């Protein structure tokens, strides 16, 4: 993650994530952040020489697939799969502006 503040804001705007702990270095960059997301949490930190940036793929159950998908696109995400009904629920997928893939499903 090269822009921790932007990613933190993305998680808050799209998923309503709440800060559980954000630790910054002396220049204000996020060293480690934990945000509450649904019934779990997500952790991240800003990339450096010892910890290079990585992208991830996340599957998450949500209360409103269509709403979260729309918020993600409004925050600069690109669609991987528009919301549609599947055998396992209403599902969608998007890639966030940071390169991570999110797969969401509403039961």
Residue pairs with C-beta under 8 A, 6 or more apart in sequence:
1 7
1 30
1 44
1 45
1 46
1 47
1 53
1 98
2 46
2 47
2 53
2 98
3 46
3 98
4 29
4 30
4 33
4 44
4 45
4 46
5 30
6 97
6 98
7 44
7 96
7 98
8 19
8 22
8 30
8 33
8 35
10 75
10 76
10 96
10 97
10 98
11 17
11 35
11 37
11 42
12 18
12 35
13 71
13 75
14 68
14 71
14 72
14 75
14 77
15 37
15 38
15 60
15 62
15 68
17 35
17 36
17 37
17 42
18 35
18 36
19 33
19 34
19 35
19 36
20 34
20 35
20 36
20 41
21 32
21 33
21 34
22 30
22 32
22 33
22 34
23 30
23 31
23 32
23 33
24 30
24 31
25 31
29 46
30 44
30 45
30 46
31 45
31 46
32 43
32 44
32 45
33 43
33 44
33 45
34 41
34 42
34 43
35 41
35 42
35 43
37 60
38 60
38 61
38 62
42 58
45 51
47 53
55 98
55 99
55 100
55 101
56 100
56 101
57 100
57 101
57 102
57 103
58 100
58 101
58 102
58 103
59 103
59 104
59 105
60 102
60 103
60 104
60 105
61 89
61 104
61 105
61 106
61 107
62 68
62 104
62 105
62 106
63 106
64 106
65 83
65 89
65 90
65 91
65 92
65 104
65 105
65 106
66 83
66 90
66 92
68 92
68 104
69 79
69 82
69 83
69 92
69 94
69 104
72 94
72 96
72 102
73 79
73 94
75 96
75 97
76 96
76 97
77 94
77 95
77 96
77 97
77 102
78 94
78 95
79 92
79 93
79 94
80 93
80 94
80 95
80 101
80 103
81 91
81 92
81 93
81 94
81 103
82 92
83 90
83 91
83 92
84 90
84 91
84 92
85 91
86 105
88 105
88 107
89 105
89 106
89 107
90 105
90 106
91 103
91 104
91 105
91 106
92 103
92 104
92 105
93 101
93 102
93 103
93 104
94 101
94 102
95 101
95 102
96 102
